[in-house]
Amino acid sequence: MIVNPHLFGEASIWSSVTIKLIILEVTLTLKLIGFKFSPLDFQAAFDLDSTNRYCSSVGFFQDVFDIRLDISSAAYECHNGIIGTLREGGDSSDCVWRTYQPQLPLWETTLYDKGDSTTDYVAWKCTDDSQLDTSENRQD
């Protein structure tokens, strides 16, 4: 399990378009980030198989001239399904709008890679003096 709270400020502009259908809404958001800075970026990873093992670091990061495209959706969901609700005489008392916002962007790029940086105040350290296994260490 990974936890990554951080405090940040940014200067950016964004625009969004929402496509609304009867039971579905899809929103695309284009964000142009001029500058994003986090003076405090805490990261912690917990090993769920060995609860006394965890890793953490504290640092800061900055992003300069990035473009990000996000997608989110809202759906009108019913316990019986939309067909079941219509077939049972139109009882929609169990129907609610649910919003889904993925954490990862649909697409992103940076226009000025030299301006992006990450630095640690406290380097990544684990309780058992090792690093967490990564996919690079895995043998196929």
Beta strands, then each sheet from edge to edge (+ up, - down):
strand 1: 2-3
strand 2: 6-20
strand 3: 24-46
strand 4: 54-77
strand 5: 96-100
strand 6: 107-110
strand 7: 117-126
sheet 1: 1+ 3- 2+
sheet 2: 1+ 3- 4+ 5-
sheet 3: 1+ 3- 4+ 6-
sheet 4: 1+ 3- 4+ 7-
end
